[in-house]
């Protein structure tokens, strides 16, 4: 069996990390384990175990003919049996299937707002789900939703998992040992860093030694600017630190005493 993981980017997000973990984890389990990134490379490329089975399409638009043709050629040349499409990459997988009818599609649903499924726009997904052989959901809510809503009979709940992080330690955190708190999350509104920073301000009044460390992709957008402004406004410049994406996650976590999430919603098990 030959399987190809299909993902939009290699930024350090949950879906992206799972795609890389699956590609790495299946190397000694199936005949060939491939990974294809459609739109953007990122920090997780460093985590890919075998770049001989890696394809980057440099897709520039929804209907990028060159990218689609490249993926079709790759699937045919490498005799791929299954495309394991993560999140929105299902669209490209179904296009490829039109040219390779025997191809099977497994769609992995990483939707992070599982408490707000009534707001999900799923018309396109529902139409293309007719082409899915199997759906994998990261929590029970998503599994129930897929079973009731989409056109695929086989739906499985599979918890996200982690693999050992073998990256060389390179990040040294500010602050004192035993007094570090960490939030490992990309700087996105869903993660609600504002709530976390305001809460930390209250804690720091009576726990002066503690520092807060924000590790995750900084998109350098309005949300990011507002976070930095809040840190300055609350005079936390020497207590709250932003690091951006970092590959040596285990090393970073080993330097911290408390891990915290303040997300509005999470696609947790």
Helices and strands as residue ranges (DSSP letters): E 2-9, H 14-25, E 32-40, G 43-47, G 51-53, E 54-56, H 65-77, E 82-86, G 87-89, H 90-99, E 104-109, G 114-119, H 123-128, G 129-131, E 134-137, H 140-149, E 155-157, E 180-184, G 189-191, H 193-206, E 211-215, H 222-233, E 240-244, H 249-254, E 258-259
